Structure formats: C-alpha cells, structure tokens
Amino acid sequence: MKIGDFSNSFAQLPERFFVRQAPAIVAQPELVIFNEKLAQELGLDIAAVGAAAIFAGNTLPAGADPIAMAYAGHQFGNFVPQLGDGRAILLGEVIDQTGTRRDIQLKGAGRTAFSRGGDGRAALGPVLREYLLSEAMHALGVPTTRALAAVTTGEMVFRDRALPGAVLTRIAASNIRVGTFQYFAARGDEDAIKTLADYVIERHYPALRDEANPYLALLAAVVDRQAALIAQWLNIGFIHGVMNTDNMTISGETIDFGPCAFMDAYDAGTVFSSIDQYGRYAYAQQPHIAQWNLTRLAETLLGLIDPDEKQSIARASEVLDGFAGRFEHYWLAGMRQKLGLLTTQDGDRALVLNLLKIMQENTVDFTLFFRQFSAADATPRGLFSNPEAFDQWAETWHERLRGEARDPAARAFAMRQVNPAFIPRNHLVEQTLAAAVDHADFQPFHDLLSVLQNPFEDQPARARYAAAPPPSDTAYRTFCGT
C-alpha cells in the first residue's frame, strides 16, 4: 500500500496535544471491505497484497506518525476533563485530490494512554454499523466522516459476550472537537488554546486569518456550520444519540455513529439510545444541545476574543444568540425543498409545523411520507390513520403553490432529489449486523450498502429496503459500541 505523501501537521503541534502510540498487532487480519472510490478521492494507491495488515494496524505505511489525540468533554452534561482517543489512532494526514487535508485514523486499534481501563478494541458490529451509517450520510449529502476500510482481526473482544474483533479506517476533515478545546481550558493552558485555535483557522477556516478578531470569527464560523449540519440531520430524520461535546467536530462533520439511528414514524421526542434515559439528545432537542455545546466552545475562547472579560462574554453571547436563527434558516430552507417550494413566504414555518403535527398524531413514517409526496401522480394520504387531516393540510399546500410558476413534473423531480427513497432502516441494519457477527455472512452488509449508496434512486427491485419496519420492530434501541 502506498499512501502518497503523509503531511502530519497535527503531530507537529506541542506534545501535550497527543501521545505517540503505535497500533496493536492483531492475530489474523482479513479485509471485509475497501472503499475504492474514496481511496481514489484521497489519491491513495492501494495494493491488494498487504492491505488488510495495514488497515488492521499490523503494518505502518511509510510516513505515518501514529498518535492518540487528547480531548475532554461533557458527556450527558457531566464534564470529564480527560477523555482522548481511547481506541483510535491517527496514522496521519494526506492531501486529497481537491487539495483538502484529511485525517486517516484506525478505530479499534488497541489501548492508548487515554483508554481509561478499556481494551481499546472494537467489535465487528459497531465497525460495520459506522461503515454503513457514515457512507449513507455521505450519499445523502450530509457532511460526515467517511469509512475507507473494515477488517476483522481474528480475535475476540468481550462486551456482554465474546464478539469478533474488527478495525475501522475512518477519514475525517479532522478529528478536532469542542472537547479538544475543553481539554486545555480545564488545565488553564491558554497558550495551548491559542495554538489550537490558530491551527484550526489555518486548517479549516483560512479566510478568517485577516479578520479583525479571528477568534470571534472562528466561533461564528463553527456556529454556522453546526447550525447547517443539525438542520440537515432533522431534514432526513437522523438522531445522533450521543451529542456530547467530544462528539462535535470543529470542521462541521458528523462524527461517531454509536447509538445513532434514523427515525421511522415521525415523533419529535424520539430517542433510540439506551443510555439517554431522559431524552437529552432526542430528535427535536438536537438544535438546543448543539447551541449548548457551542456555548462550551465559546467559554474556552473567551480569553482570545477580548482581554476584557465582560466584553468577551458579550461578544461571544451575541454570536451564540444567532445560532437559533441560523438553524431555522437552514432547516426551513431544507423543508421548503422537501415540499417542492421555490420561494420564501411568511407562512412557510406554520405550514411545515402543521404538517409535522399531523404526522406525529397519525404516526406517519417520515421518509415514506416525503418520498411518496415527491411523486407527481401519487399521494401519501394512505399513510395517515386519519386521511382527512392530510387532505386539509394539502389544501393549504396547494394554495401556497399558486404563487409559484413551476411545472408539476419539474417540482416532483426536484423533490425526489432531496427526499430519499432509502435510509439505513434500523431493522435492516440490525439484520445485516447479525448476519455478519453471528454467521460471518457479509453479503447482506454489501447488499444494504449498495442500496444506501444511491438513496435517491427508486431501485424497484430493492423495494423491500424502503419499507417501514414491522410493528414488532418499532420499539428500537441502540447501544454504545465501546
């Protein structure tokens, strides 16, 4: 395997930012899947021989400088001053074909200085789950980390039972999180915070270098990216499940696909994570939690924004107060697209909220509704236990359309480009993982991945992948794969 030239800028920061750590050797690595298209985007030249050994961490490619990154984080509102990469090792960075710097990281590569008593390993199920979910998010047009490869290790890991071990190769714009800033703030290390902020500006927001106050501008830029990201999550019915500050990237990518899931029947209070007992990270709570997390980021930057504490708090608060408006802008723009609306009108928010209200009252499947609504010659009224509720709303929608000159066929086509036919249906994901973990049958994984890579195509021969779950599977729960 040749990975061109590594360009390991993060590993050149002061050593208190990370711990150098080689991946652990595994017994018998076997390649499950390799993302050839992503490898081409990254400019990687991968030889088939030895690829499994590299993606398992047994062999280091030339130029790699493996490290475990330091960070802290609020987990379900409780601050933990030291978390860090407890089972992930950053091999290094490459410059992709567009000139963008990307991290190459092994997840499940063994113990590090941040493992806190854990084994540093990953089980096969969570590895395949992250592969499926992250690649599905990418195909849906959502900023996300990517999956380059998955390998089995030939070893067992022990959770509630013995499970096959695996390693995921994850690609990210970077793995810098809100919690990375919090790690140094907790130690009163203002020099490190400044070094990190300058690094982030140079790597992710170079246009801010010439701003009068680059650190306030950095906060505003991260606020905007996160507002756009969370809006996209809601527009496709995605629930992250564990929006801790160590799971919020500064780059604006979705990261960590543990207890996440896609909503079936619309319900603003939907929670899937077994550990989220009070609904902190419920579907509709995600914008509020994002703003809360961003406030934690702002707290770490106060000393850089203005030497006068009161002035710094006032300026940061003004930026944070703008999050709700930014989120609403992005979310409503996305919902207009889903409903085939071209223009902006004052009543659009009420139109959308009324629709969501009757969808929740009628337990209407979120994805099926919008996909059926995208067909010029079909109606989703059959999804409603009270079809008259939809009829009344549809009258308002038709009235709204009268001010727009748009061919119905063109509108339906545009709607199908934003309303997916296929999402990672939770029951299908579980069936796929069970086949791989319990029977070493990876064909269902490959089949489901193939469907999810083209979410906006009808794929009539694969219609079962678009169906809502059977009633027996509606009480779905996800679990952390650690």
C-alpha angles and dihedrals in degrees: 000000000000119000097187110232121343115218104194105187098155091054087058092063119097112298094245086074092069147354120243108240132167117216117258119257114249128208106240117357117199125182114240098177139349122199101225095176092054090046089056091050089052092048092241122157105208121189114206092226111082097004093121091053091052095045090049092050096246091118124036117215116234112275096023116138103189117209140164110227124229122231142143130209153179108256111196087339096310117114118231110188095204125036113129131154101325095169105008128086124194108221092190144273135289132191109239129216092275093052094256120140112236132187121231109205135175114219116201093023099138142272122334135180087272099052094104093208095319124127095240091228133121129219121231095247097059091043093054090042092056090046092053097041098044093047090046090052090051091051089050089056097251119139106251147146112267136225118236101173146347125207134180116230103211088239135099126238123203123231120133083332139357110291135180111266124233143171127221122207105215127194121204139168080237138321095234111131140183083258091060089065090043091055091064095036089057088057095045089241101153092166090058092048090053092046090050094046091050090049092050092049091050093046104037109013108029092156088070094064092091096045117121088237106021094179094054087046089051091055090049092049093051090046090054095047093048092047089054093046097050090047089056090050091055093044090061098036096251121159116193094198100202110048096170117156089252087060096055114090124213089220093060098245126137108250136184117025102204114124094005123128143162119255118245110187109027114257122151090212096054114145124176104171114102090213096051095085096160100042096249090149099035119147097265093038093064097090091050092048091048090056090047090052092048089053087058089053091050090053091060092051099048094100090055098043096059134345088224105081096208092048091047093051092047093050094045091046091054090055093046092048087060093062095085092053093046092049093047090050093053096039095049092045089054093047091050088056091049089053094045096248119152103183135050120247133174095244096054096097092053090047091055095043092050090053093050090048094057091041090057093045090052097039090236119182107251099214096039092051096054094041093051090044088057093064114096093213102037139070130209094213090111089068090066123085084209104040092180089068089060092044091056092049092046090057089059090047092051089049089052091053094056091081092057125077102213132135110245092228091052090048092050091049092051091048091053089057091062103029107071123217090205133044128161095279107210096229091050092048090052093048090050094050092046091054091051098042100039101033106019086239108146098171094092088052092053092044094051092045090052091054094047093052089068103038098157097052118093096228095188093192088060098046093130089069089063096050123110116252120269114262090255090065100049095094090071124171131187128204135206111259096214 
